[in-house]
């Protein structure tokens, strides 16, 4: 199909594989329905393994990010503009795990879409909205960490609750408006009518995206990524300079104000390091997917289906990684999890618990 060279399928939304579009049908998604999509089932062993791996990712994304949100919103000690940004990021990842990953699991394993045409489009919109929202949140978090590390004493007056709220609103509104308007206006299918017609079948959930919009999608990933890399490079240099300064400074001769400033700077550097690891995990998860998307858009479906599935699920799994990073590096998060899981947050005044007390 000539149209293949000008398109890309949004987040593996085609249940008709590249290899089987023209192959004789062996099994169908709906055996007794005319125009049913071809079904390419796995053997029982791999099928069970895939359900376990994908299902575990969805459960981890839902439960892990729910714990992050509960911790930050319940414990007053964690009520800060920066943490509200982290909680909002956790909400985006939570929604990926709740509304995207379970349905994508069935689609990836069964190679069919069994959830109706209406939810197919909603699923695609949710996919784009929540994933892009995660990108923007991480970008703002990196800027927040830069301000905190570069000027820790004035940081509370620069990154206020109002600024945090604006960052959160921007991240959500731009992502939702962009994804829903793109897919519901049909702008993504302009010039791809032949491809859309060829891919349309009962039991499919395909969203074709033309070259122009694939490029814009890539920019919405690339620009926040560039900001994050630039900002964290600066954070690394500042942290190195501060560490060298502390080494040169004698505790006996340092003024009390200098020692306090050093303690604050050290705390902010530690927070920046942890969130920097989250950003690195994000880049490792999403970069292969978007690089592949731009290649496929301009060279025409050269990626094998199984490779594309792997890239898609590596990207999805990023939504489950941040809670694991927080649990590994933040003692306060581990303590909050313990209080939540054991039900002690139901006790009176549990919100006043000192999570930073060793």
N, C-alpha and C positions, 0 to 999 in steps of 0.2 A: 504493500500500500504506500503510495507516494506520500500520503499525509503523515506517515510515521516519522518522517524526517523533521517535522515541524512541531512535535508534541512530546509531552511527558505525562505520565500518570501520577497524580497527586498521592503520595504516601501509599503506594502499592494498592490503589483502589480498584485495580482490574482483577477480576477473578478469572479472566480468560488469559492464560499465559501466552507469552510470545511464541513458544514452540508449538502450541496446540490449536491456534486459531484456525489453521487450515487442515489439521489432522483429523482423521475419521474419529467420530465420537465412540468411546468405549462405555463410559458412564456419564449420566447427565445429572445436573443438580436437581431437576424435577423430571423424573422419568416419563410422566404422562402429560407433559406440557409442551406444546409446540414452541420452538424457539428457545429452549432451555440452554443454559451455558454448559459447556463441557466440564465434567468433574474429574480431577486428577488425584485420586485418593492415595495416601501413604499406606504402607503395610502396617499391621497393628503395632509392632514394636516402635518404630520411629514416630508413629502417630501419638502413642502414649507419652513418649519422651517430649515431643513438641508441646503437647498440652500441658505437661508438667512444667517445662521451662517457661513458656509464655504465661501460663496461669500464675506461676510463682512471681514473675515480674509484676503482674497486675496487682496481686495481693500485697506485695512489698511496697509498691507505689502508693496504694490506698492506705494501708495501715501505717507505714512509716511517715508519710506526709501528714496524716491525721494526727499522729503523735506530736509532730513538730508544731502544728497549728494549735493543738490543745495546750501544749507547754507554754507557748508564747502568750496566748490569749488568757490563760488561767492565772499564771503566776505573775504578780504585779512587778516583781523584780526584773522581769523580762520585757516590761512595757517600755520600749524605746522606739524611736523612729526607724532605726536600722533593723531592729527585730521585726517590726511590723512589715517591712519590705520582705524580710525572709519568710514571714508567715504567708504573705501574699504569693510569693514564689511557690511555697509548699502547697498552697491552694490550687495553683495552676497544674502542678505535677499530680496532685491528688485527683483532679478532674480528668487528666490524661489516663490515669490508672482506672478510673471509674467508668468513664463514658467512651473511651477509645480502645484501650488495650484488650478488654474482654471480647469485644466484637471482632477486633482485628485478629484475635487468637483463632476464633472459629473460621474466619475467612482464610487465614493463612494455612490452617491445617486441612480444612475441608475443600479449599479452593472454590468455595461457593458463598454467596451472601443470602442468608435466610431471614433477614430482619426487615424486609420491606423496602420499597423504593423511597418512601418518605424519610425513614431513618438513615438510609444510605447517604442522602445529601446532608442531613444533620450531622452524621458521623464525620463526614469529610470536613464540614465547617468546624466542628468541635476539635478535630485533629489539628487543623491549621491554627485556630484561635488560641488554644491552650499551649501549643508548642511555641508559637511566636511570642506569646505572653511570657513564657519562661525565658526566652532569649532577652527580651527587653528588661525583665526583672534582674537578670544576672548582670546586664550592662549597667543598670543604675546601682546595683550593689557594689560593683567594682569602683564606680565613681565615688560612692559613699566611703569605701575603704581608703581610697586615695586621699580624700579630704581628712579622714580620721588620722591617717599616718603622717601626712605632711604638716598638719597643724592640730595636734591632739587637744590642746587646751581650748582653742577657739571652736573646735569641731561641734560641740553641742549647740552653739549659737548659729552655726551655718547650715547644718543638716537637721532641721526642725521637723516636728510632726506635720506641719503644713507642707514642707518640701517633700517629705516621704509620701504624703497623701497624693500629691500631684504626680509623683513618679508612678505610684500604683495605678492611679486613674488612667494615665497615659498608656501604661503597659497593657491594661485590659481593653480600653476603648479602641485603640488603634488596631489591636489584634483581631478583636471581634468584628469591628466594622469592615476591616479589610477582607477577612476570610468570607464572611457572609455575603458582602456585596459582590465579591469576585465570583462566587459560585452561583448565587441566586440571580444575578443579572445575565449569566451565560457568557460573560466577557472572556472567560478562560477557553471557551470552545470556538471562538471566532476563527474561521478559516479551517476548522477541523471537522466539518460536517460529515465528510466521508468516513473519517476514522471513527467518529462517535456512532454513526450508523452501523459500521462493521463490528464494533465492540458491544453494541446493545444486545442483550439477551436476558432471559428470565433467570434470576439467580446470580446476576452480576452486579457489581457496584463500582463502576468505572467513571473516573473524572479526568477527562483529557484537558491538558493545559498547554496552550500554544507557547511558542518560543519567547514571545515578549513577556508573558506573565511568569514563565519559568525564570527568566532573567531577573525580574522584579523580586520574585520569591528568594532568589539567591542573594540579592542585595540586602533584603531584610534579615538575612542571616549574616552576611559578610560584614555589614556596617557595624552592628553590635559587637561582632567578633573582633574587628579591627580596634574598636574602642577598648575592649577588654584587654587585648594584648598590649596595647599602648599604655594603658593605665597601670596594669600590673608590672610592666617593665619599669615604669617610674617608681612604683611602690617598692620594688626590689632594690632599686638604687638608693632610695631614701632610707629604707630599713638598714641597708649596709652601712650607709654613712652614720646613722644613729648608733648602730652597734659599735662602730669604730670610735665614736665620740665617747660612749660609755666606758669602753676599755681604757681610754686615755685618762678618764676622769677618776680621781681618787675619792673614795667615800669620805675620807677624813677632811678633805678640802672643799668638797662640793657643798654648796648651799642647800638648805632644806627645800627651797623651791625647785632647784635643779633636780634633786633626787625625786621629788614628786613628779616632775615633768617626765623624767626617765621611766618611772613606773607606769605612767599613763601611756607613754609611747610604746613600751614593751607590750602592754596589754593589747593595744590597737594593732601592733605588728602581728601578734599571735592570731587575732581575729582575721586579719587580712590574709595570713598564711592559710588558714583553714578554708576561707571562702575562695582563695586562689586555687586551692585543690579542687573545689567544686567547679570552678570555671574551667580548669584543665580537663576535668572529667567530661564537662559539657563539650569542649572542643574535640576531644577524642571520640565522643559518641556521635556528634552531628556532622563533623567535617566530611567524613567519607560519604555519607548520604548525599549531602548537597553537592559535593564535587561530582559524584556519579550522576546526579540529576541534571546538572548543566551539561555534562558530556552526552548523556542520552538525548537531551533536547536537541542538540545540534548535530549529532552523528547518527541518531536513529536507533533506539532500542538495541544497543550492542551488549548490554549487561545481561548475563544469564539470569533467569528468574530466581533460582535458588540463591544467587549472590545478592540480588536485590532484596530478597526477603531477609537475609542476614543483616544487611545494612539498615533496613527499616527497623528491625527489632533491636539492634544495638542502639539506635537513636531512641526508641521507645524506652529502653531500659534506663536511660539517663534520668527519667522521672523517678526511678526507684533508688538512685545512687546517693542523692544529697542527704537523706536521713541517715544512711550508713556512715557517711563522712562526718556528720555532726555527732553521731553516737561514738565514733572512734576518737574524735579530737576534743569534744566538749564534755567535761565532767558534769556540768550543770544539766546537760541534756540527758545523760544517763541517769542522773538522780531524778529528774522530772519523769522520765519513763517509768522508773521504779514506783514513784508515788502514784502515777496514773494507773499502772497495771494492777497494783495492789489495792486500789480503791481508796487510798488515803486522801486523794484530792476531794473526796466527799465530806471530809471532816470540816468542822467549823474553822474558819481562818486559815485554811490550807493555802489559800492564794498568797499569804504573807510569808510562806516558807522561804528560808534563806538557802537558795540553791548553790550559792558560791562558798558555803561553809564546808570546809574539808573535814 
